[in-house]
């Protein structure tokens, strides 16, 4: 079974690309993988997926 998480780019869009990349990498280290990224009201949002631990 899978579980999902929605995260958004922190703060304003100025200098935040690296922050968002760092955030995605920290989730990747916990077993999450990005399955979709979208732009909503000026912020990037990512849908993450991983196998649910039981």
ROLUM-966530 format. One record per residue: residue number from 1; residue in one letter; chain; x negated, y, z negated of N, C-alpha, C in turn. Coordinates in steps of 0.05 Angstrom, whole numbers, plus 5000, padded with zeros to 4 digits. Each point is the difference from the previous one (the first is absolute). Example, Ala and Ser with C-alpha at 12.3 -4.5 7.8 and 13.67 -1.06 7.14 Angstrom:
<rs>
+-----+------+-----+------+------+------+------+------+------+------+------+------+
! seq ! type ! mol !   nx !   ny !   nz !  cax !  cay !  caz !   cx !   cy !   cz !
+-----+------+-----+------+------+------+------+------+------+------+------+------+
!   1 !    A !   A ! 4736 ! 4886 ! 4844 ! 5018 ! 5024 ! 5000 ! 4982 ! 5024 ! 5000 !
!   2 !    S !   A ! 5007 ! 5021 ! 5014 ! 4984 ! 5024 ! 4999 ! 5015 ! 5022 ! 4986 !
+-----+------+-----+------+------+------+------+------+------+------+------+------+
</rs>
This chain:
<rs>
+-----+------+-----+------+------+------+------+------+------+------+------+------+
! seq ! type ! mol !   nx !   ny !   nz !  cax !  cay !  caz !   cx !   cy !   cz !
+-----+------+-----+------+------+------+------+------+------+------+------+------+
!   1 !    X !   A ! 4983 ! 4976 ! 5000 ! 5017 ! 5024 ! 5000 ! 4982 ! 5025 ! 5000 !
!   2 !    X !   A ! 5009 ! 5021 ! 5013 ! 4985 ! 5024 ! 5002 ! 5012 ! 5022 ! 4983 !
!   3 !    X !   A ! 4984 ! 5020 ! 4993 ! 5010 ! 5024 ! 4986 ! 4990 ! 5024 ! 5016 !
!   4 !    X !   A ! 5014 ! 5022 ! 4997 ! 4994 ! 5024 ! 5016 ! 4998 ! 5024 ! 4981 !
!   5 !    X !   A ! 4985 ! 5020 ! 5010 ! 4995 ! 5025 ! 4984 ! 4999 ! 5023 ! 5020 !
!   6 !    X !   A ! 5012 ! 5022 ! 4993 ! 4999 ! 5025 ! 5016 ! 4983 ! 5020 ! 4985 !
!   7 !    X !   A ! 4979 ! 5010 ! 5013 ! 4983 ! 5020 ! 4987 ! 4999 ! 5024 ! 5019 !
!   8 !    X !   A ! 4994 ! 5024 ! 4988 ! 4998 ! 5024 ! 5016 ! 4973 ! 5013 ! 4996 !
!   9 !    X !   A ! 4993 ! 5016 ! 5019 ! 4975 ! 5015 ! 4999 ! 5002 ! 5020 ! 4976 !
!  10 !    X !   A ! 4980 ! 4999 ! 4982 ! 5001 ! 5018 ! 4977 ! 4995 ! 5029 ! 5007 !
!  11 !    X !   A ! 5014 ! 5018 ! 4986 ! 4994 ! 5029 ! 5002 ! 5007 ! 5012 ! 5027 !
!  12 !    X !   A ! 4986 ! 5021 ! 5007 ! 5004 ! 5014 ! 5026 ! 4984 ! 4986 ! 5021 !
!  13 !    X !   A ! 5005 ! 5008 ! 5025 ! 4986 ! 4986 ! 5022 ! 4971 ! 5010 ! 5004 !
!  14 !    X !   A ! 4992 ! 5021 ! 4986 ! 4973 ! 5011 ! 5003 ! 4981 ! 4982 ! 4985 !
!  15 !    X !   A ! 4979 ! 4990 ! 5013 ! 4979 ! 4983 ! 4990 ! 5010 ! 4973 ! 4989 !
!  16 !    X !   A ! 5025 ! 4993 ! 5006 ! 5011 ! 4977 ! 4987 ! 4997 ! 4974 ! 5017 !
!  17 !    X !   A ! 4990 ! 5002 ! 5025 ! 4997 ! 4976 ! 5016 ! 4981 ! 4980 ! 4986 !
!  18 !    X !   A ! 4978 ! 5010 ! 4989 ! 4982 ! 4982 ! 4986 ! 5012 ! 4989 ! 4974 !
!  19 !    X !   A ! 5016 ! 5017 ! 4986 ! 5013 ! 4991 ! 4976 ! 5020 ! 4977 ! 5007 !
!  20 !    X !   A ! 5015 ! 5004 ! 5022 ! 5019 ! 4979 ! 5008 ! 4986 ! 4975 ! 5008 !
!  21 !    X !   A ! 4978 ! 5002 ! 5014 ! 4984 ! 4977 ! 5008 ! 4990 ! 4985 ! 4975 !
!  22 !    X !   A ! 4990 ! 5016 ! 4981 ! 4990 ! 4988 ! 4975 ! 5023 ! 4985 ! 4985 !
!  23 !    X !   A ! 5024 ! 5012 ! 5000 ! 5023 ! 4988 ! 4987 ! 5007 ! 4974 ! 5014 !
!  24 !    X !   A ! 5001 ! 5000 ! 5027 ! 5005 ! 4975 ! 5015 ! 4980 ! 4978 ! 4994 !
!  25 !    X !   A ! 4974 ! 5008 ! 4999 ! 4979 ! 4981 ! 4994 ! 5003 ! 4988 ! 4972 !
!  26 !    X !   A ! 5009 ! 5016 ! 4981 ! 5003 ! 4990 ! 4973 ! 5023 ! 4979 ! 4999 !
!  27 !    X !   A ! 5021 ! 5005 ! 5015 ! 5022 ! 4980 ! 5002 ! 4990 ! 4975 ! 5015 !
!  28 !    X !   A ! 4984 ! 5004 ! 5021 ! 4989 ! 4977 ! 5015 ! 4984 ! 4982 ! 4981 !
!  29 !    X !   A ! 4985 ! 5012 ! 4982 ! 4984 ! 4984 ! 4981 ! 5018 ! 4984 ! 4981 !
!  30 !    X !   A ! 5025 ! 5008 ! 4998 ! 5019 ! 4985 ! 4983 ! 5017 ! 4981 ! 5016 !
!  31 !    X !   A ! 4993 ! 4996 ! 5025 ! 5014 ! 4980 ! 5016 ! 5022 ! 5011 ! 5018 !
!  32 !    X !   A ! 5005 ! 5026 ! 4999 ! 5021 ! 5013 ! 5017 ! 4989 ! 5004 ! 5028 !
!  33 !    X !   A ! 5017 ! 4999 ! 5020 ! 4993 ! 5007 ! 5028 ! 5020 ! 5019 ! 5011 !
!  34 !    X !   A ! 4991 ! 5019 ! 5016 ! 5018 ! 5020 ! 5012 ! 5015 ! 4987 ! 5023 !
!  35 !    X !   A ! 5027 ! 5002 ! 5000 ! 5015 ! 4989 ! 5023 ! 5013 ! 5022 ! 5017 !
!  36 !    X !   A ! 5001 ! 5025 ! 4989 ! 5011 ! 5022 ! 5015 ! 4992 ! 5026 ! 4987 !
!  37 !    X !   A ! 4995 ! 5021 ! 5016 ! 4994 ! 5027 ! 4990 ! 5019 ! 5019 ! 5015 !
!  38 !    X !   A ! 5011 ! 5019 ! 4986 ! 5018 ! 5019 ! 5012 ! 4995 ! 5028 ! 4989 !
!  39 !    X !   A ! 5008 ! 5020 ! 5015 ! 4997 ! 5028 ! 4992 ! 5028 ! 5010 ! 4993 !
!  40 !    X !   A ! 5004 ! 5010 ! 4975 ! 5026 ! 5009 ! 4991 ! 4997 ! 5026 ! 4985 !
!  41 !    X !   A ! 5011 ! 5021 ! 5011 ! 4999 ! 5027 ! 4987 ! 4971 ! 5009 ! 4995 !
!  42 !    X !   A ! 4983 ! 4994 ! 5018 ! 4972 ! 5009 ! 4998 ! 4982 ! 4982 ! 4983 !
!  43 !    X !   A ! 5010 ! 4978 ! 4990 ! 4984 ! 4981 ! 4984 ! 4999 ! 4973 ! 5013 !
!  44 !    X !   A ! 4977 ! 4988 ! 4999 ! 4998 ! 4972 ! 5009 ! 5011 ! 4982 ! 4979 !
!  45 !    X !   A ! 5014 ! 4979 ! 5009 ! 5010 ! 4979 ! 4982 ! 4992 ! 4974 ! 5012 !
!  46 !    X !   A ! 4994 ! 4981 ! 4983 ! 4992 ! 4973 ! 5009 ! 5016 ! 4979 ! 4987 !
!  47 !    X !   A ! 5008 ! 4980 ! 5015 ! 5014 ! 4977 ! 4989 ! 4978 ! 4978 ! 4998 !
!  48 !    X !   A ! 4998 ! 4989 ! 4975 ! 4981 ! 4979 ! 4994 ! 5014 ! 4974 ! 4995 !
!  49 !    X !   A ! 4985 ! 4978 ! 5005 ! 5011 ! 4973 ! 4996 ! 4978 ! 4982 ! 4988 !
!  50 !    X !   A ! 5009 ! 4981 ! 4983 ! 4982 ! 4980 ! 4990 ! 5016 ! 4976 ! 4991 !
!  51 !    X !   A ! 4987 ! 4978 ! 4997 ! 5013 ! 4976 ! 4990 ! 5006 ! 5005 ! 4970 !
!  52 !    X !   A ! 5025 ! 4994 ! 4992 ! 5008 ! 5004 ! 4972 ! 4988 ! 4978 ! 4983 !
!  53 !    X !   A ! 4986 ! 5008 ! 4979 ! 4990 ! 4980 ! 4982 ! 5022 ! 4991 ! 4981 !
!  54 !    X !   A ! 5002 ! 4974 ! 4996 ! 5022 ! 4989 ! 4984 ! 4990 ! 4989 ! 4974 !
+-----+------+-----+------+------+------+------+------+------+------+------+------+
</rs>
